Amino acid sequence: NQIEPLRKLLEARQKLADLRNKAAGNDKFEDLLNEVLQNTDKIAQLTKEVGPKSEE
């Protein structure tokens, strides 16, 4: 079925657009995001703290 991969792609695109909109004009958020992207240890730590979302 080709619809499911397209649905997931659209969902990911919407999440990225939401993230972009939150970052626009929010310097503190942008700084934190840049720091996280540059530090893979911090990404691993945040993943452990937040944990995976369960899909409903």
PETAMO-V188788 format. One record per pair of residues at least 12 apart in sequence whose ideal C-beta (glycine too) atoms are under 10 Angstrom apart, sorted by the first residue. I is the first residue (numbers start at 1). GAP is how many residues later the second one is. If there is no record, write none. Layout:
BEGIN
[[I,GAP] [I,GAP]]
END
This chain:
BEGIN
[[19,14]]
END
